[in-house]
C-alpha cells in the first residue's frame, strides 16, 4: 500500500492516483529513511578556496562537486535548480542556500522529506565548513 502525501489515506499500489483526493503519484516525491551519519572526526578542515561548494559524499551522484558561484542558489530535482539532485526523494525545489554577510545559510523550502544538517532536521541553519547536509537520499559536504 502507498500513503497519499496529500490526504494521508492508504492507496492501492496498482493505481497512479489517490482514490480519495485524486493526487497523481507519478513524478511525486518519495519518502525515505534518514541516514545516520557519524560526524565525529569527519568534519573537513577545508583549505581556503573560492567559491564554496557542495560535494556529494553519498548518493547516486557521489563525488560530484557543485561550486556555489552566486550568493543565492536553489537545490532540488528541477533542472532549473543550481544544484540539481536527480532523485524522487528530493522535492522539485527542496532548499535554498544564501550567502549573507559572509555566512552561508540553508533554508528548507517546505520540502517533503526535509533538510538535515549534521543529523538534525532544520528549517534554517548557518553552515560551517565540513557540515554534512542530507537532502533526500543524498549527503553533501559543505566546503568553504
N, C-alpha and C positions, 0 to 999 in steps of 0.2 A: 504494500500500500504506500501511496505517496501522500504527504501532507501538503495541502494548498497553502502557500505562503501568504495569501491574501485573507482567506476566511478561516484558515486553520482546520478545515474539515478534511477527513480522510477521502482520498480519491483513488479510483482504480488505476493500476499501472498501465492498463491497456488503452486508456483514453489520453488524448492530447490536451484536454482542458478539464477544469473542475466542473463537476455536475451541479454544484451548489451556486457558485458565483460566476462561472464561465471563464475564469482565468486560464490563459493558454500556457501550458507547461513548456512548450518548445521555446528555446532561447531564454529560459528562465534561469536565474541564478540558483545554483545548487548549494545545499548546506554542507558543512564539513566539520570535522572534529579538530579542535585546536591541537597544534603540535607542541609538545613540551620541549622547551629549548633550554639547555644548560648554558647560562651566560657567564658563569664564574670562570674567569681565566680566558674567556673567549673574546672579550671586548678588544677590538683592534686599536692599537696606538698608531693611528694613521698619520703619515707624514703630511706636511702641508702640500696641498695640491689644489689646483683650480681647474675646473669647477668641482663642487661637491658632487657626489654620485651615490647611486644605489646599486649594489652588486647582489644579484640573485645567488644565494648560497644554498637554497633548497627549492626544488620545484622543476617544472618542465623546461624552464629556460636557464637552468643552473649555469653559472659562470658568466652570464650576460651582464654587462655594466651599462647603466643608464646615467649619463652625465646630466647634472641638473644645471642646464645652461641659461636658464632665466630665473627670475626671482619668484615665479609662480608656475606651478606645474600640476596637472591633474594626473591621477593614477587610476586606471581601470581597464576593462577589456575593450572599450570603444577604441577604434583606430584613431580617433581624434585626440586621445589622451597622449600626453608627452611620455608617460611610462605606461606602455600597453602590456598587460599581463593576460595572455590569451588562455583563459580557463573559465568554465562556468561557475566556479566558486568565487569569482571576482565580479562585482557589480559593474555595470557599464561605466559609471563614474563613481568609483569606490571611495576615493580620498583625494585630498589636495595638499600640496606642500607649498609653503610660502616662506621666503626669507624676509624677516622683519628685524630691523636694527641689528643686522649681522647674525641673527639666530634663525635656524631653520625650524619651522613648526610643521606638524602634520595634523590634519583635521579629517575626521570621518564624515563623509557626505551622506549620512543615513544609509550606509551600505547594509546589505542583507546579513553578511557574516561578521561585520565589524572590523576594526583595526586594532592590532595588538602591538605594543612596544615593550620589548623585554618581558614577555609573558603576561602583560597586563593589558586588559581591554581599555581603550581610551576613546574619548570623543575628540580631544585636542591635547597635544603634547609638544613641548620643546625638545628637539632632538640633540643628542650628544654624539660625537664621533664614536663609532663602534656599536651604536644601538642596533638591535635586531627588530625589524618590522615584520609582522605577519599580516599578509593581505591575501585572503582566500587560502589556497594551498601553497602559496609562495612565501619564502622567508628571504628578506632582503637586508643587507647590512648597509647602514648609512655611513659613508666615508666623507670626511670634510678635510 
